[in-house]
Amino acid sequence: MASPEEKVIEIMKKEGIDLAATLPCDRIKNLLPLVSENFPEMTLTREENGVGICAGAYLAGGKPMMLIQSTGLGNMINALESLNVICKIPLPVLTSWRGVYKEGIEAQIPLGVHLPDILKGAGLEYTIIEETEQLPLLENVIRDAFDNLRPHIALVSPKVWEKSGCCAWEATGMPEKPEVMERTCRFNIIGETLKPVMLRNDAICAVASQLEEEITVTNLGVPCKELYACKDRDLNFYMFGSMGLVSSIGLGLALRSEKTVVSFDGDGSLLMNPNALLEIAKEAPKNLIIIGLDNGAYGSTGSQETCALRYIDLEIFANACGIQNTAKVNTKEELIETFRKFRAMKELSFIHVILKPGNTKAPNIPLSPEEVTKRFKKALETEKL
C-alpha cells in the first residue's frame, strides 16, 4: 500500500508537474526526498523567490508547484497577489500546515491558527487536507490552479503523515559526521572609482538597441515604462508588482528556455531580495544576463537613497553569491561592449551599471498585467513552434 508521501508523488505526476520548488519542514521530511528523486527541483532560500521562479517557468511553458512550510505563506502573500493574481499566473502550493495539530513550537501557533482566515481575507483559494484519505483533494488543488490561472494553496495537516511508514529521509539525510567541504573563493577586486554619467533610461535604451531574440524581464515602475518607450516587444515581460522578484522570474525563464534571458534589475530590488542571487548562482543558467541598474536610489518612489550608494558594492556581492562573470561599467559604449561579450560567452553573467539618480518622463504602459502576460506567453509559445 502506498504511503501518503508516495500518494502525493503519484498525484503530482498524474497532473503533469514538471518543476518543484521546495523549502524544508520537519513534517514533510520524508516527502521531500521523494520529490527530489522524481522531479526537477529548486531548493529555495526564501519563499518569495519560489513564486518568481515558478512564474518564470510557467511563462516558458512549464507546470511548476511549490512545497513549503505554512509559515512561508506569510512571506509570500504580497508576491502572490501582485504577481500571480494580477497577471493570472497559476501556482499550486502544498504547505505543511503548522500550529494547528500537536504543535510543540509555540511560535508556529499564531500564524497557523489564523491562516484560513488570512487566506480568505486575501482572496486566495485554499483547501484544507486533514486526513490521509483526503489527499486526492490535492488533484483538485493543482487542476484548479492551472484551469483558473490562480494560486491555490493546500493546507496539509501533520496528521496526514502521522502513521506513514515512509522512511525516505533516513536514507538520504545528512550523515552524523559530515565531511568538511572544501570551498574555493575567486575574487578579482580592482580599486577603481567609476563616476556616474548615465541615467537609468540611457542604460536601458543602450541594451535595448542590442536586443534581437532575447527574452527580457524588467523591474517594476519607471524602468518598465522606460523600456516600453525605448523598445517595446512581445518578448518583454513588464512587472507591475512583487518588487525584488525580477531576477527570480528571469531564472525560471532561463531554466525553461534556450534563449538568452536579460533581467533589468535595480539596486533597490536586489538589496530587497539578495537571496535571489544565491539561488541564481547555485543553478547557474548559462543563458541569463542580469543588468544591475545601480543609481543608489529607489527611483520610482522619489529617489530615496539605497545602501548601494555608500555601503555595498553590487558586483562584489554578486561575486560573493557565486556569480563568476561580472563587470562594472558606467558608459553606454562599455555597457554595449560588455553585454555583447557576455551574450556571446553564453554563461551566467552580472553587469553592474553605475548610474546617476533620476527618471525620464516615460508614459504609462497602455497594457494591463494580464494583457502583458498573455502577449508574452504567446510570443514564447510561437518561438517554440
SULVEN-V396159 format. One record per pair of residues at least 4 apart in sequence whose ideal C-beta (glycine too) atoms are under 7 Angstrom apart, sorted by the first residue. I is the first residue (numbers start at 1). J is the second residue. Records with the same first field share a line. If there is no record, write none. Layout:
I=J + J
//
This chain:
2=6 + 7 + 10
3=164 + 165 + 166
4=8 + 132 + 135 + 160 + 161 + 164
5=9 + 30 + 31 + 34 + 164 + 166 + 168
6=10 + 34 + 166
7=11 + 135
8=12 + 31 + 135 + 138
9=13 + 34 + 38
10=14
11=15 + 138 + 139
12=17 + 39 + 65
13=38
15=139 + 142 + 143
16=63
17=39 + 63 + 65
18=39 + 40 + 62 + 63
19=39 + 40 + 42 + 54 + 57 + 62 + 64
20=35 + 39 + 41 + 65 + 67
21=42 + 44 + 50 + 53 + 54 + 64 + 66
22=32 + 35 + 41 + 43 + 44 + 67 + 68
23=44 + 47 + 68 + 69 + 72
24=29 + 32
25=69 + 96
27=96 + 158 + 161
28=32 + 67 + 96 + 161
29=169
30=164 + 166 + 167 + 168 + 169
31=35
32=36 + 67
33=37 + 168 + 169 + 172
34=38 + 168
35=39 + 41 + 67
36=41
42=50 + 53
44=49 + 50 + 279
45=49 + 275 + 278 + 279
46=75 + 275
47=68 + 72 + 75 + 76
48=52 + 75 + 76 + 79 + 244 + 245 + 273
49=53 + 248 + 273 + 275 + 276 + 279
50=54 + 66
51=55 + 76 + 79 + 80 + 83 + 84 + 91 + 245
52=56 + 242 + 245 + 248 + 249 + 252
53=57 + 248 + 251 + 252
54=58 + 64 + 66 + 91 + 252
55=59 + 83 + 84 + 89 + 249 + 252
56=60 + 249 + 250 + 251 + 252 + 253
57=62 + 64 + 252 + 255 + 256
58=62 + 64 + 89 + 90
59=237 + 253 + 376 + 377 + 380
60=253 + 256 + 257 + 380
61=256 + 380 + 381 + 384
62=256
63=146
65=92 + 94 + 142
66=91 + 93
67=94
68=72 + 93 + 95
69=95 + 96 + 98
70=95 + 96 + 97 + 98 + 112 + 115 + 155
71=98 + 108 + 111
72=76
73=77 + 95 + 115 + 153
74=111
76=80
77=81 + 122
78=82 + 242
79=83 + 242 + 245
80=84 + 85 + 124 + 151
81=85 + 122
82=86 + 241 + 242
83=87 + 89 + 241 + 242 + 245
84=89 + 91 + 150 + 151
85=150
86=240 + 241 + 369
87=369 + 370 + 373
88=149 + 150 + 370 + 373
89=149 + 373
90=145 + 146 + 149 + 150
91=145 + 151
92=141 + 142 + 145 + 152
93=151 + 153 + 154
94=138 + 154 + 156
95=153 + 154 + 155 + 156
96=156
97=112 + 155 + 156 + 157
98=103 + 108 + 112
99=103 + 108 + 109 + 111 + 112 + 113
100=112 + 113 + 157
101=157 + 158 + 159
102=158
103=108 + 109 + 112
108=112
109=113
110=114
111=115
114=118
115=119 + 155
116=120 + 126 + 128
117=121
118=122
119=124 + 126 + 153
124=151 + 153
125=144 + 150 + 151 + 152
126=153 + 155
127=137 + 140 + 141 + 154
128=155
129=134 + 135 + 137 + 138 + 154 + 155 + 156 + 157 + 160
130=134 + 157 + 159
131=159 + 160
132=160
135=160
137=141
138=142 + 154
139=143
140=144
141=145 + 152 + 154
142=146
143=147
144=148 + 152
145=150 + 151 + 152
156=160
158=162
167=171
168=172
169=173
174=178
186=324
187=319
189=316
194=328 + 330 + 354
195=330
196=330 + 354 + 355 + 356
197=330 + 331
198=202 + 203 + 330 + 331 + 332 + 355 + 356
199=355 + 356 + 358 + 360
200=204 + 223 + 226 + 293 + 295 + 299 + 355
201=205 + 226 + 360
202=206 + 332
203=207 + 293 + 335 + 353 + 355
204=208 + 223 + 226 + 227 + 230 + 264
205=209 + 230
206=332 + 335 + 336
207=211 + 262 + 291 + 335 + 339
208=227 + 230 + 231
210=336 + 339 + 340
211=216 + 231 + 233
213=259
214=259 + 260 + 261 + 262
215=235 + 253 + 257 + 259 + 261
216=235 + 236 + 237 + 262 + 264
217=237 + 246 + 249 + 250 + 253 + 263
218=223 + 224 + 227 + 236 + 238 + 239 + 246 + 264
219=223 + 239 + 246 + 264 + 265 + 266 + 269
220=224 + 239 + 240 + 241 + 243
221=300
222=226 + 299 + 300 + 359 + 362
223=227 + 264 + 266 + 293
224=228 + 238 + 239 + 365
225=229 + 362 + 363 + 364 + 365
226=230 + 360 + 362
227=231 + 236 + 264
228=232 + 238 + 362 + 365
229=362 + 363
232=236
234=375 + 376 + 379
235=376 + 379
237=249 + 372 + 376
238=365 + 372
239=246
240=369
243=269 + 272
244=269 + 272 + 273
245=249 + 273
246=250 + 263 + 265 + 269
247=251 + 263 + 265 + 276 + 280 + 290
248=252 + 276
249=253
250=254 + 261 + 263 + 288
251=255 + 279 + 280 + 283 + 285 + 288
252=256
253=257 + 261
254=261 + 285 + 287 + 288
255=283 + 285
257=261
258=287
259=287
260=287 + 289 + 343
261=287 + 288
262=289 + 291
263=288 + 290 + 291
264=291 + 293
265=269 + 270 + 290 + 291 + 292 + 293
266=270 + 293 + 299
267=271 + 292 + 294 + 295 + 296 + 306 + 308 + 314
268=272 + 298 + 306
269=273
270=274 + 292 + 314
271=306 + 307 + 308
275=279
276=280
277=281 + 318 + 321 + 323
278=282 + 321
279=283
280=288
281=321 + 322 + 323
282=322
284=348
285=348
286=346 + 347 + 348
287=346
288=348
289=342 + 343 + 349 + 351
290=350
291=351 + 353
292=314 + 350 + 351 + 352 + 353
293=353 + 355
294=308 + 314 + 352 + 353 + 354 + 355
295=299 + 355 + 356 + 357
296=305 + 306 + 308 + 309 + 357
297=303 + 304 + 305 + 306 + 357
298=303 + 304 + 306
299=303 + 357 + 359
303=357
305=309
307=311 + 312
308=312 + 314
312=317
313=317
314=318 + 352
315=319 + 326 + 328 + 350 + 352
316=320
317=321
318=323 + 326 + 350
319=323 + 326
323=348 + 350
325=342 + 345 + 347 + 348 + 349
326=350 + 352
327=338 + 351 + 352
328=352 + 354
329=334 + 335 + 338 + 351 + 353
330=334 + 354
331=335
332=336
333=337
334=338
335=339 + 351 + 353
336=340
337=341
338=342 + 351
339=343 + 351
340=344
341=345
342=349 + 351
345=349
367=371 + 372
369=373
370=374
371=375
372=376
373=377
374=378
375=379
376=380
377=381
378=382
379=383
380=384
//
